[in-house]
Amino acid sequence: MMENYLVFDMGGSSIKYGILNDNGDILNNSSFKTPATLEVPTSIDGVMNCFVVL
């Protein structure tokens, strides 16, 4: 069974995210500017809430 993975690159100027499969193929991806007031999340729930709000 092939697995998919949600991946993040949280940088100072932009946040990138995507869905990759077992082979490393990018199935979907996007990015947006890092908000000036972004609080650093301390859990996976905190990370997911950042993307639900945006």
Residue frames as qw, qx, qy, qz and C-alpha x, y, z in Angstrom:
[[0.000, 0.890, 0.456, 0.000, 0.00, 0.00, 0.00],
 [0.422, 0.410, -0.022, 0.808, 1.45, 3.38, -0.99],
 [0.336, -0.685, -0.427, 0.486, 1.65, 6.00, 1.76],
 [0.239, 0.770, 0.133, 0.577, 1.41, 9.78, 1.33],
 [0.540, -0.360, -0.348, 0.676, 3.25, 12.29, 3.51],
 [0.005, 0.966, 0.191, 0.173, 2.47, 15.89, 4.45],
 [0.691, -0.076, -0.099, 0.712, 5.73, 17.87, 4.51],
 [0.077, -0.981, -0.172, 0.046, 6.54, 21.42, 5.63],
 [0.592, 0.158, -0.083, 0.786, 9.37, 23.91, 5.09],
 [0.225, -0.921, -0.315, 0.039, 8.80, 26.74, 7.55],
 [0.595, 0.150, -0.024, 0.790, 11.20, 29.57, 6.75],
 [0.191, -0.460, -0.260, 0.827, 11.62, 33.24, 7.58],
 [0.176, 0.261, -0.272, -0.909, 10.23, 34.54, 4.29],
 [0.675, 0.041, -0.370, -0.637, 7.81, 31.79, 3.24],
 [0.572, -0.137, 0.755, -0.289, 6.16, 28.59, 4.39],
 [0.504, 0.279, -0.649, -0.497, 6.00, 25.77, 1.87],
 [0.595, -0.090, 0.722, -0.342, 4.03, 22.58, 2.18],
 [0.534, 0.311, -0.592, -0.517, 3.20, 19.59, 0.03],
 [0.886, -0.090, 0.371, -0.262, 2.04, 16.02, -0.22],
 [0.235, 0.555, -0.769, -0.213, 4.63, 13.45, -1.31],
 [0.958, -0.042, -0.119, -0.257, 4.24, 9.74, -1.98],
 [0.870, -0.372, 0.270, 0.178, 6.58, 6.86, -1.10],
 [0.767, 0.340, 0.206, 0.503, 8.63, 7.51, -4.25],
 [0.340, -0.429, -0.031, 0.836, 9.19, 11.17, -3.33],
 [0.135, 0.437, 0.552, 0.698, 6.89, 12.39, -6.09],
 [0.104, 0.184, 0.314, -0.926, 5.18, 15.71, -5.29],
 [0.090, 0.500, 0.848, 0.151, 1.42, 15.17, -5.56],
 [0.064, -0.893, -0.337, -0.291, 0.42, 18.69, -4.49],
 [0.538, -0.239, -0.253, 0.768, 2.21, 21.72, -3.08],
 [0.018, 0.895, 0.254, 0.367, 1.80, 25.39, -2.27],
 [0.510, -0.113, -0.330, 0.787, 3.40, 28.22, -0.30],
 [0.110, -0.912, -0.288, -0.270, 2.63, 31.55, 1.32],
 [0.204, 0.637, -0.369, 0.645, 4.54, 34.38, 2.99],
 [0.491, -0.261, -0.685, 0.470, 5.47, 33.79, 6.60],
 [0.238, -0.876, -0.309, -0.284, 3.23, 36.06, 8.70],
 [0.190, 0.617, -0.396, 0.653, 5.14, 38.69, 10.69],
 [0.483, -0.457, 0.419, -0.619, 3.31, 37.63, 13.86],
 [0.838, 0.022, -0.518, -0.172, 3.57, 33.87, 13.41],
 [0.564, -0.587, 0.503, -0.290, 3.88, 32.14, 16.77],
 [0.299, 0.368, -0.877, -0.081, 6.05, 29.04, 16.71],
 [0.854, -0.246, -0.153, -0.432, 3.78, 26.04, 17.30],
 [0.231, -0.532, 0.775, -0.250, 4.91, 23.53, 19.91],
 [0.571, 0.056, 0.806, -0.146, 2.90, 20.53, 18.69],
 [0.155, 0.154, 0.791, 0.571, 1.58, 18.98, 15.47],
 [0.034, 0.744, 0.663, -0.074, -1.88, 20.28, 16.45],
 [0.125, -0.777, -0.031, 0.616, -0.43, 23.79, 16.62],
 [0.177, -0.245, 0.628, 0.717, 1.09, 23.40, 13.15],
 [0.099, 0.422, 0.836, 0.336, -2.19, 22.15, 11.68],
 [0.028, -0.811, -0.480, 0.333, -4.12, 25.04, 13.28],
 [0.151, -0.547, 0.256, 0.783, -1.79, 27.51, 11.51],
 [0.047, -0.016, 0.749, 0.661, -2.86, 26.11, 8.14],
 [0.005, 0.602, 0.798, 0.017, -6.56, 25.87, 8.99],
 [0.072, -0.775, -0.259, 0.573, -6.62, 29.57, 9.93],
 [0.035, -0.486, 0.435, 0.757, -4.74, 30.67, 6.81]]
